[in-house]
Amino acid sequence: MESPTFSHRNEFLCFGAPDVREPEIQEVVETLRSGWLSAGPKCRKFEELFCEYIGCEHAIALNSCTAGLELALEVLGIGPGDEVITTPLTFCATANVIVHRGAKPVFVDVERDTGNLDPQLVPRAITGKTKAILPVHLYGRPCAMDELMGIAKEHGLYVIEDAAHATEAWYRGRKIGTIADITVYSFYATKNLVTGEGGMLVTNSEAVDEAARIRHLHGLSRDAWKRYSEEGFQPYDVVAAGYKYNMMDIQAALGIHQLARLEDNLKIREHHWQAYDEAFAGMDGITTPQQVLTHSPCGQTRHARHLYTILLDYDRLKISRREFMNFLKTENIGTGIHFTALHLLSFYRERFGYKRGDFPNAEFISDRTVSLPLSSALVRKDIDDVVNAVRKAVALKELPTYFVVSQSS
């Protein structure tokens, strides 16, 4: 066998590199020096700016998207004995929050070409116990919201959007976050808008906003910002058994500047996305994302370009997915899997009786998907390095001897 050809890349390319720049660093420093570290004026400013960006009436800054999803379920009255329809092709948090509420996650298969919840299959999953539909805008591609909202209206159901991947997304001329009853976003370290940890719940309902705002901070009638402001200590009441779900001003300091740069960063990721598309077009062994969306939000649908995933063609490749990903690692390229279908994981198999074969489209994607680095922090050389590593991997007839030895050692 020929001697291995090593990548010229010297440093490991992290799969989800955050794009944090000097303005947000300085804002965090200013926040630390101000003495106000937890939920305060910067959280309020971030909420106001986020409302303006989305075009919604209300926004609540939280410590995670997971917290927002659970709050959404609670304020809509979803609990023991209820059912919530959602996708099996998502991170476990989407379904875990349903379980935490004492309700049952009812999985419905996805469309194979988009990975999103298939609206044609949703009606047959509705029962007398169904209270809500929880779609996930996978990878940043909006779900078929007109169809899902129509089904919800017909059956008297709520719709809660998991928009962890979709902060910049539009659907048929409307911003994600202005369509459903409640929408929740993630600002985790790998997301397009980064606050380290964090999330945002948005709604156009004043009643939902009031209930969620009270519950997100211990159920207090007045939050910490009002209790300890320059106005002096303010008495408060506890009106609900709430949670500690608030964002900190330190996080909001990051978010304010991340939000201001979000549209420019999207253009960078779109450029990287196009470079991948052009490089991988017609490449044996992989399938690239479906190309059906335009970039213009005016009257159109826009992909948020959060994750660039490829599907491996096992009929043409000579190596497994694990070997493919490990080979890229030897080339100093980080990768991910988004996602292992939830019904294949132990908890959901054992708790709800799900099994392989229940959702074939989700399984098809789950078994083959690989996520490649995509971030506005990357430069063209980074993208070229990823392309070269993928090209080497798909060309392998068998694993190099050095690789097999290192894998077994």
N, C-alpha and C positions, 0 to 999 in steps of 0.2 A: 504494500500500500504506500502511496505517496506520503511524504512528510506533511504534517498539517500546516496550513497557512494561517497564521495568527492575525488577528485584527490589528490595525495600526492605532486603534483607539487606546489611549493610555489610562484614561479614567473611566470608572463605571458610570454608565448613563442611567440614572435613577428613573424608574418607570413613571412616577408621578411627581416630577420636580415642581415645587411651588414657585411662582413668579413674585417674589417680594422685593420691593425696591426702596430707595432711600426715603421718599416721602412718608410711607407708612412706618418705617423705622423711626423717623423723627417724631411722628405723631404718637407712637408708643412711648418714646422717651418723655415727651411732654406730658403724657398721661401719668406716667410713673411719678414725675416730679410734682404733678398737681395734687397728689394725695388721694385722688378719687379713682379707685381701681376697679370696683365692682360696678353694678348697673347704675349708670348715672347719665350725665349730659351727652356723652358721646354715643351711648346706646340710643338715646332719643333722637339724636341727629342722624344716626345710621338708619333708624326706622323711617324717619321722614324722607330721607334721600331714596331709600328703597321703595317706598310708596310711589314717589315720583317716577322712578325708573320703571316699575311694573305697571303703574297706572291703576293701582288698587286703592281702596279707602283706608285700610288698616294693615299694619305690620307689627309683629312682636318679635324682638330679637331674643334668641334662645341659645342654650348651650349646645344644642345638636338638632339635627333633622329628626332623629329618633324621638326626642322629647316633643317636638312639634307634632309628629304623627300621633303619639299617644294622647296629647292634649286635644287634638282634633277629634279623635274617637270619643274621648270623655265628654267634651262639651256638646257633642251631637247625641249624647245619651246612649252610646253603644256599649254593651256590657254582656254579662253572662247570658248564655242562651242565644245570642245574636250571631249572625253570619256576615262576613265581609268578603266580597269577591275581589280577588287580586291575582297577580301573575306569579307563577313559580320561578320566573327568570328575573331575579332581583337579589339584592343583599338581604340577609336574614332579618335585618331590623324591620323591614316592611311588614313581614308577617309576625315577627316577635311581638310587636306592639298590640296586635290584634289578640294574641294569646294572653298578654298581660291584662287586657281588659276583660278576660274571661270569655271572649267570643271565639268563634272558629274561623280561621282563614280558609276560604273555599277557592282553590286554585282553578284557573281557566287557562287553557293553552294559548300560546302566542302565535302571531303570524310569523311564518318562517323567514320571510324576506325583510321584516322590520324588527322582529324580536319583541314587539309590543303586544299587549293584551288584544286578543282577537274579538272584536265586538260582535261578530256573528255567532260566537259560541257563548257569550255572556247570558242571553235570555234563558237558555236551558239550565243554567246553574242557579237561577233565582228560585228561592223557596219562600214560604211564609216567614222564615226567620231572617231572611236577608235584609240588612239595614243600609248597606253602603257598597259602593264600588270604589276600589283603591287602585287606579292605574299608575304605572311607573313609566315615565318618559325615558326609556332605556337609551343610554349613551348620549342623550341630548336630543333624540328624535321624538317629536311630539306624537302622542297617541291619537287615535281617531276620536277626538273629543266630541264632535257633533253627534256621532253615532252613540257614544257612551252617555252623553247628556240626555239624548232622546230616550234611551232605554231607562235611565234613572227617572226621568220625568214620568214616563208611562207607568212605572212600578212604584213610584213614591219613594225613591231611594236617594241618599246623599251621595255626593261624589267628592272624594278627597284625593288630590293629586300629589303623588310623590315626585317632586321636581328636583330631587337631589342632583340630577345631571343636567338640568334644563333651565338655568337661570336666564339665559339669553334667548330662549326659544319662543317662537311665535307659531300660532296655529291659525291658518286661514285669515290672516290680518289681525288677529287678536293675541295679545301677550299671554303666555302661560302665566297663570296667577290671577286672571280676570274672568275665568270661565267657570270653574267649579265652585263648590261651596267653600272649600278651604284648600289652599295649596301650601306645601311645605318644601323648603329649600335646605341644602346642605352647604356649609362653608368649611368642610373638613380640609385637611392639608393638601389633598390631591385634587381638590375641586377647582373649577375655573375662577371662582371668587373665594379667596382663602382668608380665614381668620384663625387657623390652627385647628380649633374645634369650634363648632357653632352652627346655627341655623336660623331660619326665619319662617314664621307662620304668617300668611297673608289671607285676608278675606275682605269681602265687601259688606259683610253683615256686622252691624254695630253690636248686636246681641252676642254673636260669636266672639268678637273682639273683647268685649267686656268680661265674658266668662273665662276666656283663655288667659287674659291679662291677670285676672285675680288668681287663677290657679297656677300660673307659671312661677309665682313667688309666694309659696307657703299658704296661699288663700287669704293673704292680707288685703284689707280694704285700701291700704296705702302702701306703696312700695318703698324700698330703701331710699330711692332718690328723693322722695318727698319727706321721709321720716328724718333724714339727717342733712337736709339741705341748709343753705344759709338762713332760711326762714326760721330755723330752730326745730327742735324735736316736735313731731306731730303725733298725736295719739292715733292708734289704729285699732281695727277690729279684725278678727279672723272669721271669714264668712264661708270658707270652704276648706276641706282637707287638701291643701294644695301641695305643690312640689317645689324643689329647688332647681328650676329649669332656666333661670335667667342667664343672659350673656353678660360678660364683664366689659367695662369700658376699655380695658386693654385690648380685647378682641375687636370691639367696635372701631377702635383707632385704626386697626389694620383694614377693616371692612370699608371704611369711608373712602380710603384711597384706592382700594381694590375695585370698588364699585365705579369710581370716577374713570378708571382705565379699562373697564370691562369690555366695552365695544371695540376699542383699539386692540385689545388682546385677542378678541374673537377674530379679527382680521388676520392676525399672525397665525392663529391656529388653523384658520381656513386655508392659508397659504401652505402650511405644513401638510394639511389634509390633501390638498391638490397634488402636492409633490409625491406623497405616498401613492395616490391614485394613479398618477402617470407612471411611476416606477413599477407598480405591481400589475398594471394592466396586461392581461394575457399571460401572466406568470403561472406556469404549471404548479399545482400543488396547493394553491391558496385561492380563496374567494374574498374579494374586498367588499366594503359596505355598499348597499344599494344606492344608486345615484338617482334620486328623484326630487330632491329638494333644492329650492333656489335660495339665494342669499338675501333677497329683498324682503323686509318685513311688511311692505305695503301690499296688502291683499294676498299675501302668500304665506307659506309655511317655512319656518327657518329652524334648522338644526343647530343646537348649541355647541356642537363639536367638542363634546367632553371626552369621549373615549373613541379611539380608532381601533377597531377590532377586525381581525381577519379570521376566516374559517379555514381550517386545514382540510385538504382533500386526501383522505386516507387511501383512496384508490390509486393515487399518483405518488404520494410520499412513501419513502422507505423507512421512515422513523416515526416514533410515537410523538404525541404532544409533549409529554414530559421530556423526551429526548430533544425535541425541537427547542423547547424553552431553555433547557440546560445548555444546549449548544450555543444559543444566543447569549447566555450568561458568560460562557467562556470567551465570547467576543465582546464582553463588557457592555452588554445591552440588557437592561431590565425589562421584564414583561409581567403581565398579570392575567388572571382568568376572571371574566365578568359575564356570567357567574356560573357556579355549579347550581343547577336547578334545585330549588329548595326541597321538592318532594323526594329527592334522592338522598337527602341528608338524614342522619339517624333520628333526630328528634321528630321530624315531621313524618317519617315512615312509621315510627313506633307509636306516636301519639294519635295520628289521624288515619293510619292505615294506607298511606300513599305508597305507590310502588313504581318501579320502572315500567314504562309502557303506558302510564296514565296520560302523559302529555308529550307526545312524540316530537312536536316541533321544538318545544323547550329543551328536550333532551338532545335533539340534533345539534342545536346551537351550543348547549352546555358542554357536549362532548368534544367539540371542535374549536371553540373560540379561543383566541389569544389576543390580548390587548397589547398594543405597541406604545412606546413613549409618545405622548402628545401634550405639549405645554407651550405657552407663550414665552417661557424662559429658554426654550430650545432655539438653536440657530441652525442654519442650513446644513452645516457640517454634521450636526447631531442626526438630522434626518437622513443624510447620505450614509452615515455609519449604520443606522438601523436598516436601511435598504440593502446595503452590502451584506450585512449579517444574515438577513432573511434570504437573500439570493444564494448565499453559501449553503444555508440550511436546507432549502428546497432542492438543491442540486445534489445533496448527499445520496449516494447509492447505498452506503452503509456508514455506520459510525466509525470515525478514525480510531485507530488502536489506542492512541493516547487518551482519547475521550472515554472509551470503554473501561480502560484501566482506572482512570480517575473516578469514574462512576461507581466502580466496585470496591474501591479502596476506602 
